[in-house]
């Protein structure tokens, strides 16, 4: 039986998830603030800007009215990037079906959200704004996935995490297909930390990957190989796990499952990874040169041409590491690079020295 679903955010990932759900016979409305994307989806049945050459089903349509899109839906999936997520939620607080708690809500954005008390996890922040019905009932969906692959039917696994077992299962069943495997989890905090912090490690990984073939750093070009990357990946996973424990993760296996090591691995190694790409371009294109510091990058992120969410996450991870008194040399070093305090070569030397 067809159900009514809305996805807020017509980027690559939001479109890919909407496509999977629509292909199961459900009516899906995708909110887009772009007139070009709106017409692209409704007239051409494609999102050429964010997911080119992927045909979209006829029962997937786009709408530029966020209230109309969200109202009266059984399921709502928040897919706007974490930088804009809270603003999106504030715009739908008056929607009748949400005000009455009639719509089940899930989030597929990755990152931390700012607050007066410092960086917070996405779900706990949204709970402060949404009606009380949604406390401990929101669902967080993450895992080793790329929109380019999911939209083309490549076999992929996801985690649907919630303190509400019923809602976790509902979204698991909504999303799962023969080529999209979805598993339930109660470790909402651990899954959120893993999804956000891995983007920071992926930028550092991209830098190292570029240095393997770069001549930018004389005397260092023959130092790095596949084993070096695995060393960085393993050390990065340790940092993610330490932060997850400090922030209340409940299951150690979260970090050895697809939401931990799986998501970290694909984000670091896939050619589709925007954070990996940004790290490579720090080395290959000196992409940081136009910016004065990390705040400047975030304020002018549109000039990058794509959105590496690890940039904002780097600031939040550093603040959390200081709050919980954690040693996180990769994450802290990347923050210093993005904030224009040190050069990549200085970070690499200090990191390798610290591993001795």
Helices and strands as residue ranges (DSSP letters): E 4-8, H 12-22, E 27-31, H 35-44, E 46-47, E 51-55, E 60-63, H 66-70, E 75-78, H 82-91, H 96-99, E 104-107, E 112-113, E 120-121, H 122-127, G 132-134, E 139-142, H 147-150, E 156-161, H 165-175, E 180-185, H 188-211, H 226-246, G 252-256, I 258-262, H 263-269, H 274-284, H 294-299, G 301-304, H 310-323, H 329-338, H 344-354
